[in-house]
Amino acid sequence: MKREEVTKLEKFLRRSLASADLKLKPVPKKDDMLEVHRGEEFLGLVYKLEEDGELSYELRMAILEMDLEGL
């Protein structure tokens, strides 16, 4: 993805998820995918999807049972 596109997505996610320390990092050899990190912690992936001339982005985040312990 182009840097301008990544910057816009990063701003959107920071605002939407109320986390100023979110960072998007490119995935090597994948032009349609970004890693989502908070500090050093990996949170998930953002995929760029193009279908029937429509552009969208999908955020995928796995939540493990151990992540919920103590809540």
N, C-alpha and C positions, 0 to 999 in steps of 0.2 A: 504494500500500500504506500501511497505517496505520503511524505511527511506532513503535508497540510491536512490530509484525511486523518492521520493518526492523532494530530494535535486536536482536531475537532472532537474526535471520539473520546480522547482523554479528558477534555474539558466537560463533555456531556456526562461521562461516567463519574467524574469527581463531584459534579453538582448533584446528579441523580442519587448517588450512593453516599453522599455527604462524607466524603473521604478525600481530603486534599492531597494525601500522599499516595494515591493510586498512580501507577505508571504502566504504560503499554510498551511492550518490547516486541520487536519483530521475531518471527520464528524463522530460523535459517531455511532457505530453499522453499519457503511458502509465502507467496505474495498475497494470499487471501486470508491470513491468519495472524493474530497477535496474542501474546501472553499478557495476562492482567496480573500485576503484582501490587501488593501493599507493603512497602518497605522491601524486605527480602522474601516475604511470604508469597508464594504462588497461589492465586485465587481461582483462575480459570482461563478461558480462551474466548476471544472475539473472532467470529468468522464473518467474512464479507460474502454476501450471497447476491447473485444476479440471476433473476428468472423472469422471462417474458418482458424484458426491458425494464424491470423494476429492481432497484438497488435497496438492499437492507443489510443490517448487521445483527448477528445473533451472539448473545453472551451465554456461555455454558460454564456452569460452576458446580462442581461436585461437592456435596456436603457429606462427610463421613460420620458415622455414628459416634466415633471418638471425639469429633469436633463439638458434639452436643453435650458431652459429659459435663456435669456441674452447672448446667443451665436450668 
